[in-house]
Amino acid sequence: MIHKQITLSLPSDVLQAFKEPVDTLEKKFRLYLAIMLYREAELSMERAAKLAGLGIEDFLYELSKHNVSVFNFPAEQLKKELESI
């Protein structure tokens, strides 16, 4: 798989507000992006989990922590997702 890099530029004071190392923030931002794209049905659960750098079970846990429903897409897509697990 070919990867492309996206750079996010943030003001220093915003980064300092997080009080976390940059690599931790990168993981957190990837997770938040994956959750949002999954919630908006832009990515399947499998792809969102990959984007977040997590397995399906861990991604499901993160969805529940962030009050995001697992059942936010059509029944056919849900069936496909369950068959791929």
C-alpha positions in Angstrom: 0.0 0.0 0.0 1.3 3.4 -0.9 1.2 6.0 1.9 1.0 9.7 1.5 1.9 12.1 4.2 -0.2 15.0 5.4 1.4 17.7 7.6 -0.7 19.5 10.2 0.7 22.9 11.3 -0.5 24.1 14.7 0.4 27.2 16.7 2.8 26.5 19.5 0.4 27.6 22.2 -2.2 25.0 20.9 0.4 22.2 21.1 1.5 23.3 24.6 -2.1 23.2 25.7 -2.2 19.5 25.2 0.8 18.9 27.5 1.7 15.7 25.6 4.6 14.7 23.4 4.1 15.3 19.7 4.2 11.6 18.9 1.4 11.0 21.4 -0.6 13.8 19.8 -0.1 12.3 16.4 -1.7 9.0 17.6 -4.5 10.9 19.3 -5.2 13.0 16.2 -5.2 9.8 14.0 -7.7 8.2 16.4 -9.9 11.3 16.4 -9.8 11.5 12.6 -10.6 7.8 12.3 -13.5 8.1 14.7 -14.9 11.1 12.9 -14.6 9.5 9.4 -16.2 6.3 10.7 -19.0 8.2 12.3 -19.7 10.1 9.1 -19.6 6.8 7.1 -16.5 8.0 5.1 -14.5 4.9 6.2 -15.4 1.4 7.1 -14.7 0.1 10.5 -11.7 -1.9 9.3 -10.2 1.1 7.5 -10.9 3.5 10.4 -9.2 1.0 12.8 -6.2 0.8 10.5 -6.0 4.6 10.3 -6.1 4.8 14.1 -3.4 2.1 14.2 -5.7 -0.2 16.2 -7.2 -3.7 15.8 -11.0 -3.9 15.4 -11.6 -4.7 19.1 -9.6 -1.8 20.3 -11.3 0.5 17.8 -14.7 -0.7 19.0 -13.6 0.2 22.6 -12.6 3.7 21.5 -15.9 4.2 19.7 -17.7 3.3 22.9 -15.5 5.7 24.9 -16.4 8.5 22.5 -20.1 7.6 22.4 -20.1 6.7 18.7 -22.5 4.1 17.6 -21.2 1.0 15.9 -24.4 0.8 14.0 -24.2 3.9 11.9 -24.3 2.4 8.4 -26.7 0.3 6.3 -27.4 -3.4 7.3 -25.6 -4.7 4.1 -22.4 -2.9 5.1 -22.7 -4.1 8.7 -23.0 -7.7 7.4 -19.8 -7.2 5.3 -17.9 -5.8 8.2 -18.9 -8.7 10.5 -17.9 -11.3 7.8 -14.5 -9.7 7.5 -13.7 -10.2 11.2 
